[in-house]
């Protein structure tokens, strides 16, 4: 049905890319190896109010980026797990095959097009 090796390679490449992007704004949480956290900003202590505000805004932006990347990484890891358990490409709602065009757009898709809003 599905060329699982192709999808595994595609998802593994995306995982590597996501981890690389995450490492630019975050680091693995030492207390929870499955969680990422935002790295503190580099530099010395800030003396001016404007700089403090800029630093806070930058941290907010970094947290938003980190959350989005981490969420996608978890989706990719779940898809790799579905491959390992022979459940890849099967809609989690209806049990039918997920359309190949949907998987081409989102290899970590958990549902077919008909059930896209059910999750």
Residue pairs with C-beta under 8 A, 6 or more apart in sequence:
1 89
1 97
2 88
2 89
2 100
2 103
4 83
4 88
7 79
7 83
7 88
7 89
7 103
7 107
8 80
8 83
10 107
11 76
11 79
11 80
11 83
11 107
11 108
12 80
14 76
14 107
15 73
15 76
15 77
15 80
18 69
18 72
18 73
18 76
19 73
21 69
22 36
22 66
22 69
22 70
22 73
25 38
25 39
25 62
25 65
25 66
25 69
26 36
26 37
26 38
26 39
26 62
26 66
26 69
26 70
27 36
27 37
27 39
28 35
28 36
28 37
29 35
29 36
29 37
35 70
36 66
36 69
36 70
36 73
37 66
38 59
38 62
38 63
38 66
39 62
41 55
41 58
41 59
46 52
46 55
72 108
75 108
76 107
76 108
78 108
78 110
79 88
79 107
79 108
79 109
82 88
82 89
82 90
89 97
89 98
89 103
90 96
90 97
90 98
91 97
91 98
91 110
91 111
91 112
91 114
91 115
92 110
92 111
92 115
92 119
93 111
93 112
93 115
93 118
93 119
94 111
94 112
94 114
94 115
96 112
97 112
98 109
98 111
98 112
99 112
99 113
102 109
102 112
102 113
103 109
110 119
111 118
111 119
